[in-house]
Amino acid sequence: MRLPAVASNPPVIVIGILDIPSQILRPMGESEASKAEVLAEKPTAEFRETLFSMLVQAPKKGDEIIALDRDGVPHYRVLDAKPDGVSHIICQLAPL
């Protein structure tokens, strides 16, 4: 994955895990026939904390992540980035 350049950070290529689990959302309704199912994706990216230092900043809210190895090279915006308390940084993403 690539973290593109922003005013304070040059672009950086790091290896992480991109997970895009699907979730079926079922609205509540009066009739079973009127219920529609919606498929929602909740992408996350996981990086080892040791990949980042004073020179290479960890992803933060608002950063852009590009999945270079995925079909169509999708771009994502970081909604939230937090350490997992062990050795990884977990980023909640939104597709761009």
N, C-alpha and C positions, 0 to 999 in steps of 0.2 A: 504494500500500500504506500501511497505517497501523500505526504502532508505538504500542500503547495505553499509557495512563498506568500507571506503577508508583510506588512510594514516592518514588523519586529522580528520575523523569522524567515530565513531562506528556506527553499523547498528541501525536504528530507525524505529519503526512501527508507522505510523500516518494514520489517516483516511482522505481521500480526495475524490474529484469527478474526475473520469476518463471519459473523453468524447472523442469518436472516430467518429466524423462526416465523412461521405463519400462525396466525390465531384466527379462529372463526368467531365472529361476533354475531350473536343472535338477538335481535331486538325483541322486547316484550310487546305483546299485542293481544287483542281479543280473540282473533281467529288463527288457528294453525295455518290455514291456507294463505293468510296475509303476511306471514313472517318471511322475511328475506334474510339470507345469510350473507355476510360481508367478510371477505378475507382481508385481514390486516397484517402487515409485516412490521416487525419491531427489530430493526437491525442493531447489532452491537459490534464493536471492535474491541479486541483485547490485546494489549501490548505488555511485554515484560518491562518492569520499571528500570532495569539495568540498561535499556536501550537509550535512555535519556540522561542528560547531564546539564551542566551550566551552559554548554555550547549548543546543545540540541534540546529545546524545550519540549516537555510532554504536551500532548494535545489538551486543549482547553475549550470551553464553551465558545462556539462561534467559528472554530477552525473548520477547514474543509479537508476531507479525506477522500482520496481517489483509489479505488480498488483496481490496480493495474492488471491483475491476473483474471478478472471476471469479464465475461462477454459484455460488450458495450462499454466497458471501462466506466462503471457507475461512479458518480460523485455523491458524497454525503456531507451533511453539516453536523458537527458535534453539538448535541443538545446538553450533554452533561458528561463530565469525565471525573472519575473518582478512583482512588486506589482501593483494591479489594481487601487490604489489610494483610496480605501475604507477600506477593511479589509482582502483582500485575496492576495495570490501569485499565479500567473498564469504561468504554465510551458508549453512551446511548446516542444513536444516530438518526437522522432524518434524510431521506433521499432528496437530492436537488434536481 
